[in-house]
Amino acid sequence: MPNEYIMVVEDEEDILELISYNLQKEGFRVNGLDSGEKAIAAIKAESPDLIILDLMLPGIAGFDVCRLFKQDEATRNIPLVMLTAKGEETDIVAGLELGADDYITKPFSPRILIARLRAILRRKGREENVDRDKIRIGDLVIDPARHEVILGGTPLKLTSTEFRILYYLASRPGWVFTRKQIVAAIHEVNFSITDRAVDVQIVGLRKKFGDNNDLIETIRGVGYRFRD
């Protein structure tokens, strides 16, 4: 893993040192904190790739720290691993339901801990790559991985061709594309669409957009563009 930054929140000094040592040995950057208050203050200035959080902390308890992180838009997507001596089933369920990505009980194996952290970071990387392909413009979300379009919270049922045209136009808001460019962009083997057929697809998209039918603009004598 290339130099990921991990925040470790643990009030037992020997355990904090053990975790920090093993993480640094594996190439991670580490910031060790011994209270929930310090973690809450630090996370506002830092952006860790992952948080390891003890539950039995002085002051603000780990569950409450987790709840604050997961309720905050700026930190809710940071992977969080709970590391604690509280191994009852009810504690584990409560932690996972709060949004923790994993729950590891003490005593623990540093090697297993690191292996599970790596698995979480790999999954995060895959999700970020997929999410990077999503297009979000106002109330419109276009998700190519799911072949899904949501407008104002309502899913739209688009044909394959409509989806491809919409994704192509929306990927560059404000750019004007000719019909020939649109045809070339969505062309596939065993698939045929003419310049004028593009007009038909645009009409279909506008109908499905309802009151937002002006999202796709006609540039007379040229082609179409998605509103910037």
C-alpha positions as CSV (number, residue, x, y, z in Angstrom):
1,M,0.0,0.0,0.0
2,P,1.5,3.3,-1.0
3,N,1.9,5.5,2.0
4,E,-1.8,5.6,3.2
5,Y,-2.4,7.7,6.3
6,I,-4.1,6.0,9.2
7,M,-5.5,7.7,12.3
8,V,-5.3,5.5,15.5
9,V,-7.4,6.5,18.4
10,E,-6.4,4.4,21.4
11,D,-5.9,5.5,25.1
12,E,-3.7,2.6,26.1
13,E,-0.2,3.7,25.4
14,D,1.4,0.3,24.9
15,I,-1.3,-0.8,22.4
16,L,-1.1,2.5,20.6
17,E,2.7,2.1,20.3
18,L,2.2,-1.5,19.1
19,I,-0.2,-0.6,16.4
20,S,1.8,2.5,15.3
21,Y,5.0,0.5,15.1
22,N,3.5,-2.3,13.0
23,L,1.7,0.1,10.7
24,Q,4.8,2.3,10.1
25,K,6.9,-0.9,9.5
26,E,4.4,-1.7,6.6
27,G,4.8,1.8,5.1
28,F,1.7,3.5,6.5
29,R,1.8,7.0,7.9
30,V,0.3,7.1,11.4
31,N,-1.1,9.6,13.7
32,G,-1.8,8.3,17.2
33,L,-4.3,10.0,19.5
34,D,-5.4,9.0,23.0
35,S,-8.9,10.5,23.2
36,G,-12.0,11.0,21.2
37,E,-11.9,14.7,21.7
38,K,-8.4,14.9,20.0
39,A,-9.7,12.7,17.2
40,I,-12.7,15.0,16.6
41,A,-10.4,18.0,16.6
42,A,-7.7,16.4,14.4
43,I,-10.0,15.1,11.7
44,K,-11.2,18.6,10.9
45,A,-7.6,19.5,9.8
46,E,-6.6,16.1,8.4
47,S,-8.0,13.6,6.0
48,P,-7.0,10.0,7.0
49,D,-7.5,7.1,4.6
50,L,-8.7,5.0,7.5
51,I,-9.5,5.3,11.2
52,I,-8.8,2.7,13.9
53,L,-11.0,3.5,16.9
54,D,-11.0,2.1,20.4
55,L,-14.4,2.1,22.0
56,M,-13.5,2.4,25.7
57,L,-12.0,5.9,25.6
58,P,-11.8,8.6,28.3
59,G,-14.2,11.5,27.8
60,I,-16.2,10.9,24.6
61,A,-16.8,7.2,24.1
62,G,-15.8,5.5,20.9
63,F,-19.3,4.7,19.9
64,D,-20.1,8.5,20.1
65,V,-17.0,9.4,18.1
66,C,-18.0,6.9,15.4
67,R,-21.6,8.3,15.4
68,L,-20.2,11.8,14.9
69,F,-17.9,10.8,12.1
70,K,-20.6,8.9,10.2
71,Q,-23.1,11.7,10.6
72,D,-20.7,14.3,9.1
73,E,-20.8,14.5,5.3
74,A,-17.0,15.3,5.3
75,T,-16.0,12.2,7.2
76,R,-18.7,9.6,6.7
77,N,-17.0,7.8,3.8
78,I,-13.7,7.4,5.7
79,P,-13.3,3.6,6.5
80,L,-13.4,3.0,10.3
81,V,-12.3,-0.1,12.2
82,M,-13.3,-0.5,15.8
83,L,-10.7,-2.1,18.0
84,T,-11.8,-2.9,21.5
85,A,-12.0,-5.4,24.4
86,K,-15.8,-5.3,24.1
87,G,-16.4,-8.5,22.3
88,E,-20.1,-9.2,23.1
89,E,-22.3,-9.9,20.1
90,T,-24.5,-6.9,20.9
91,D,-21.4,-4.6,20.9
92,I,-20.3,-5.9,17.5
93,V,-23.7,-5.5,16.0
94,A,-24.1,-2.0,17.4
95,G,-20.7,-1.0,16.0
96,L,-21.4,-2.3,12.5
97,E,-24.8,-0.7,12.5
98,L,-23.2,2.6,13.3
99,G,-21.2,2.3,10.1
100,A,-18.0,0.7,11.1
101,D,-16.3,-1.3,8.3
102,D,-14.9,-3.9,10.7
103,Y,-14.8,-4.8,14.4
104,I,-11.7,-6.4,15.9
105,T,-11.5,-7.5,19.5
106,K,-8.5,-7.4,21.8
107,P,-6.2,-9.2,22.2
108,F,-5.4,-9.2,18.5
109,S,-2.7,-10.2,16.0
110,P,-1.0,-7.2,14.4
111,R,-0.6,-9.2,11.2
112,I,-4.3,-10.0,11.0
113,L,-5.1,-6.4,11.8
114,I,-2.9,-5.2,8.9
115,A,-4.4,-7.8,6.6
116,R,-7.9,-6.6,7.3
117,L,-6.9,-3.0,6.9
118,R,-5.4,-3.7,3.6
119,A,-8.6,-5.5,2.5
120,I,-10.7,-2.4,3.5
121,L,-8.3,0.0,1.7
122,R,-8.4,-2.2,-1.5
123,R,-12.2,-2.2,-1.4
124,K,-12.2,1.6,-0.9
125,G,-9.9,2.0,-3.9
126,R,-12.2,-0.1,-6.1
127,E,-15.3,1.9,-5.0
128,E,-13.5,5.2,-5.6
129,N,-12.6,4.1,-9.1
130,V,-16.2,3.2,-9.9
131,D,-17.6,6.3,-8.2
132,R,-15.2,8.5,-10.3
133,D,-17.1,7.5,-13.4
134,K,-20.4,8.7,-12.0
135,I,-21.7,12.1,-13.2
136,R,-23.4,14.4,-10.7
137,I,-25.0,17.6,-12.0
138,G,-27.4,19.2,-9.7
139,D,-30.2,16.7,-9.0
140,L,-29.0,14.4,-11.8
141,V,-26.9,11.3,-11.1
142,I,-25.7,9.1,-13.9
143,D,-24.1,5.8,-12.8
144,P,-22.5,3.8,-15.6
145,A,-21.7,0.9,-13.3
146,R,-25.3,0.4,-12.5
147,H,-26.6,1.7,-15.9
148,E,-28.8,4.0,-13.7
149,V,-30.0,7.5,-14.0
150,I,-31.6,9.3,-11.1
151,L,-33.2,12.8,-11.5
152,G,-34.5,14.6,-8.4
153,G,-34.4,11.3,-6.5
154,T,-36.5,9.5,-9.1
155,P,-35.0,6.7,-11.3
156,L,-35.5,7.2,-15.0
157,K,-36.0,4.3,-17.3
158,L,-33.8,4.9,-20.3
159,T,-33.0,2.7,-23.3
160,S,-29.4,1.7,-23.9
161,T,-29.0,4.2,-26.6
162,E,-30.6,7.0,-24.6
163,F,-28.3,6.2,-21.7
164,R,-25.2,6.3,-23.9
165,I,-26.1,9.6,-25.5
166,L,-27.0,11.2,-22.2
167,Y,-23.7,10.0,-20.6
168,Y,-21.7,11.3,-23.5
169,L,-23.3,14.8,-23.4
170,A,-23.3,15.1,-19.6
171,S,-19.7,14.1,-19.3
172,R,-18.8,17.5,-20.8
173,P,-21.4,20.1,-19.8
174,G,-21.4,23.1,-22.0
175,W,-19.6,21.4,-24.9
176,V,-21.5,21.3,-28.2
177,F,-21.4,18.0,-30.1
178,T,-22.5,17.4,-33.7
179,R,-24.8,14.6,-34.5
180,K,-21.9,12.8,-36.3
181,Q,-19.8,13.1,-33.1
182,I,-22.6,11.6,-31.0
183,V,-23.0,8.7,-33.5
184,A,-19.3,8.0,-33.4
185,A,-19.2,8.1,-29.6
186,I,-22.0,5.6,-29.0
187,H,-21.3,3.3,-32.0
188,E,-20.8,-0.4,-31.3
189,V,-20.4,-3.5,-33.4
190,N,-23.8,-4.7,-34.7
191,F,-25.3,-1.3,-33.7
192,S,-26.5,1.3,-36.2
193,I,-27.8,4.8,-35.7
194,T,-28.2,7.6,-38.2
195,D,-27.6,11.3,-37.7
196,R,-31.4,11.9,-37.7
197,A,-32.0,9.0,-35.3
198,V,-30.0,11.0,-32.8
199,D,-32.8,13.6,-32.9
200,V,-35.4,10.9,-32.1
201,Q,-33.3,9.8,-29.1
202,I,-33.0,13.3,-27.8
203,V,-36.8,13.8,-28.0
204,G,-37.2,10.6,-26.0
205,L,-34.7,11.8,-23.3
206,R,-36.5,15.2,-23.0
207,K,-39.8,13.5,-22.5
208,K,-38.4,11.4,-19.7
209,F,-36.8,14.5,-18.1
210,G,-40.3,16.1,-17.7
211,D,-40.0,19.6,-16.3
212,N,-36.2,19.4,-16.7
213,N,-36.4,18.8,-20.5
214,D,-34.2,21.9,-21.1
215,L,-31.1,20.1,-19.7
216,I,-30.2,19.2,-23.3
217,E,-30.1,22.2,-25.5
218,T,-30.4,22.2,-29.3
219,I,-27.7,24.3,-31.0
220,R,-29.3,25.2,-34.3
221,G,-27.3,24.1,-37.3
222,V,-24.7,22.3,-35.1
223,G,-26.0,19.7,-32.7
224,Y,-26.6,19.4,-29.0
225,R,-25.1,20.2,-25.6
226,F,-25.8,19.4,-22.0
227,R,-26.5,22.7,-20.1
228,D,-23.5,23.9,-18.1
